[in-house]
Amino acid sequence: MEKINVCTAQHGYEVLIGHGLLKEAGRLSGDGAGKKAAIVTDSKVGPLYAEPLDTALRDAGWATCLFVFRQGERSKNMNTLGRLLEFLAANRLTRTDTVFALGGGVTGDLAGFAASVYLRGIPCVQLPTTLLAAIDSSIGGKTAVNLRAGKNLAGTFWQPERVICDCDTFRTLGADTLADGLAEAVKYAVIRDRELYDILMRGDFLADAERCVARCAAIKADIVSRDERDSGERLLLNFGHTAGHAIEKASGFSIPHGRAVAIGMAVAARAADRLGLSAGNCADPLVEALEKYGLPHKSPYDAETMARIALTDKKRSGANIRLALPRTIGESFLYELPVENLAAFFRAGEG
Ligand SMILES: NC(=O)c1ccc[n+]([C@@H]2O[C@H](COP(=O)([O-])OP(=O)(O)OC[C@H]3O[C@@H](n4cnc5c(N)ncnc54)[C@H](O)[C@@H]3O)[C@@H](O)[C@H]2O)c1
């Protein structure tokens, strides 16, 4: 088992990564005698993994209850949040009880949000079952639901008590969900970790999941520990996301997030190389990694379309847009680009 420490102002915690950890979750969560555990999961993950978690928690003394919501991003809304809060109240959870978020990023964001506002905050344990949740969303304490006006517009910062990642759960992931996680793993390698890049290229992420997840989780933990509130360094995690989000939106979400980010990273890296912003050749090794993991790197949309959509993003403000760009493989920086130059930047990044 791998252990990563996350240090935040709220509190420090461990990310535990290994095989067969769901069955160990009771032991890893401490003595549950006299305490309640609310397991929150979705309709796909629940039938697969709720039972072993429930048994493990009961064996450690926890009294358990189970909340299942319909799988998918569309459930990440105020309605499901409201139902979940009522569920916690109906089951009389108190401040000494714990929410266990079992699933992907949707479950983690939703359950984390509920834990952060129920009784003004109760403990939450994250048990990520997608690659993306394991290496990204379960670490760092960002919780959210979507509003009609846009994605993740309501949320809190609420750090989990611990993160328990059982790599065995990745075996049942669908191809698109896997691709979402693999694109994020390539992103970590490019922005921060040349050695991870070499590991990804020499070996295979899934065959070596424990080690690869731990390396990615360590990068996320390090960045979050230094920029808990998303004001500086944490923005490096947005590498590929400016064009990526635009591509996702332009396709009406038929191009899934991970594949869109993969293309977005390639666009940004090519532009950085061609405009002399990187130290040299970042795009070729990035594209090699994307190809190895079956991810795309050419945008089906032209630069003007991507820029127009990117600039309608509600989270953007001011005359400049901040882009995360690679300097070399393993090192990245934030670059301020005047918004009127975004289309030209994307044009320079065409494949
Ligand atoms: N909080 C953060 O810092 C942060 C960071 C990145 C993304 N996110 C959020 O994460 C969400 C995306 O996460 P996601 O891709 O994990 O989505 P998800 O939770 O919807 O999971 C994707 C699909 O995989 C299924 N699934 C999950 N685990 C499975 C398993 N082991 N076997 C089979 N099927 C499984 C789910 O039921 C769902 O259908 C988005 O809402 C995004 O906004 C949050």
The ligand as an SDF file (V2000), in Angstrom:
LIG
                    3D

 44 48  0  0  0  0  0  0  0  0999 V2000
  -13.4280   18.1320   -6.8890 N   0  0  0  0  0  0  0  0  0  0  0  0
  -12.4710   18.2260   -7.7750 C   0  0  0  0  0  0  0  0  0  0  0  0
  -11.3640   18.6930   -7.4930 O   0  0  0  0  0  0  0  0  0  0  0  0
  -12.7150   17.7000   -9.1520 C   0  0  0  0  0  0  0  0  0  0  0  0
  -11.6580   17.5520  -10.0570 C   0  0  0  0  0  0  0  0  0  0  0  0
  -11.9010   17.0170  -11.3060 C   0  0  0  0  0  0  0  0  0  0  0  0
  -13.1940   16.6200  -11.6500 C   0  0  0  0  0  0  0  0  0  0  0  0
  -14.2050   16.7790  -10.7520 N   0  0  0  0  0  0  0  0  0  0  0  0
  -15.5840   16.3410  -11.0800 C   0  0  0  0  0  0  0  0  0  0  0  0
  -15.5490   14.9330  -11.2320 O   0  0  0  0  0  0  0  0  0  0  0  0
  -16.6310   14.5550  -12.0770 C   0  0  0  0  0  0  0  0  0  0  0  0
  -16.1240   13.5400  -13.0830 C   0  0  0  0  0  0  0  0  0  0  0  0
  -15.6660   12.4150  -12.3560 O   0  0  0  0  0  0  0  0  0  0  0  0
  -15.7680   10.9590  -12.9590 P   0  0  0  0  0  0  0  0  0  0  0  0
  -15.2230   10.9370  -14.3350 O   0  0  0  0  0  0  0  0  0  0  0  0
  -15.1880   10.0500  -11.9460 O   0  0  0  0  0  0  0  0  0  0  0  0
  -17.3510   10.8060  -13.1360 O   0  0  0  0  0  0  0  0  0  0  0  0
  -18.4650    9.8540  -12.4810 P   0  0  0  0  0  0  0  0  0  0  0  0
  -18.4030    9.8930  -11.0230 O   0  0  0  0  0  0  0  0  0  0  0  0
  -19.7540   10.2260  -13.1190 O   0  0  0  0  0  0  0  0  0  0  0  0
  -18.0370    8.4200  -12.9850 O   0  0  0  0  0  0  0  0  0  0  0  0
  -18.0960    8.1380  -14.3730 C   0  0  0  0  0  0  0  0  0  0  0  0
  -18.9340    6.8890  -14.6420 C   0  0  0  0  0  0  0  0  0  0  0  0
  -18.2350    5.7470  -14.1830 O   0  0  0  0  0  0  0  0  0  0  0  0
  -19.0520    4.9700  -13.3120 C   0  0  0  0  0  0  0  0  0  0  0  0
  -18.1440    4.3100  -12.3720 N   0  0  0  0  0  0  0  0  0  0  0  0
  -17.4550    4.8640  -11.3610 C   0  0  0  0  0  0  0  0  0  0  0  0
  -16.6240    3.9810  -10.8300 N   0  0  0  0  0  0  0  0  0  0  0  0
  -16.7810    2.8280  -11.5110 C   0  0  0  0  0  0  0  0  0  0  0  0
  -16.1760    1.5490  -11.4600 C   0  0  0  0  0  0  0  0  0  0  0  0
  -15.1740    1.2810  -10.6280 N   0  0  0  0  0  0  0  0  0  0  0  0
  -16.5940    0.5910  -12.3260 N   0  0  0  0  0  0  0  0  0  0  0  0
  -17.5730    0.8690  -13.2460 C   0  0  0  0  0  0  0  0  0  0  0  0
  -18.1660    2.0620  -13.3570 N   0  0  0  0  0  0  0  0  0  0  0  0
  -17.7660    3.0340  -12.5060 C   0  0  0  0  0  0  0  0  0  0  0  0
  -20.0170    5.9470  -12.7140 C   0  0  0  0  0  0  0  0  0  0  0  0
  -21.1990    5.2970  -12.2780 O   0  0  0  0  0  0  0  0  0  0  0  0
  -20.2820    6.8740  -13.9040 C   0  0  0  0  0  0  0  0  0  0  0  0
  -21.2190    6.2800  -14.7540 O   0  0  0  0  0  0  0  0  0  0  0  0
  -17.1620   15.8140  -12.7250 C   0  0  0  0  0  0  0  0  0  0  0  0
  -18.3790   16.1580  -12.1210 O   0  0  0  0  0  0  0  0  0  0  0  0
  -16.1020   16.8600  -12.3900 C   0  0  0  0  0  0  0  0  0  0  0  0
  -16.6380   18.1560  -12.2620 O   0  0  0  0  0  0  0  0  0  0  0  0
  -13.9850   17.3010   -9.5230 C   0  0  0  0  0  0  0  0  0  0  0  0
  1  2  1  0
  2  3  2  0
  2  4  1  0
  4  5  1  0
  4 44  2  0
  5  6  2  0
  6  7  1  0
  7  8  2  0
  8  9  1  0
  8 44  1  0
  9 10  1  0
  9 42  1  0
 10 11  1  0
 11 12  1  0
 11 40  1  0
 12 13  1  0
 13 14  1  0
 14 15  2  0
 14 16  1  0
 14 17  1  0
 17 18  1  0
 18 19  2  0
 18 20  1  0
 18 21  1  0
 21 22  1  0
 22 23  1  0
 23 24  1  0
 23 38  1  0
 24 25  1  0
 25 26  1  0
 25 36  1  0
 26 27  1  0
 26 35  1  0
 27 28  2  0
 28 29  1  0
 29 30  1  0
 29 35  2  0
 30 31  1  0
 30 32  2  0
 32 33  1  0
 33 34  2  0
 34 35  1  0
 36 37  1  0
 36 38  1  0
 38 39  1  0
 40 41  1  0
 40 42  1  0
 42 43  1  0
M  CHG  2   8   1  16  -1
M  END
$$$$
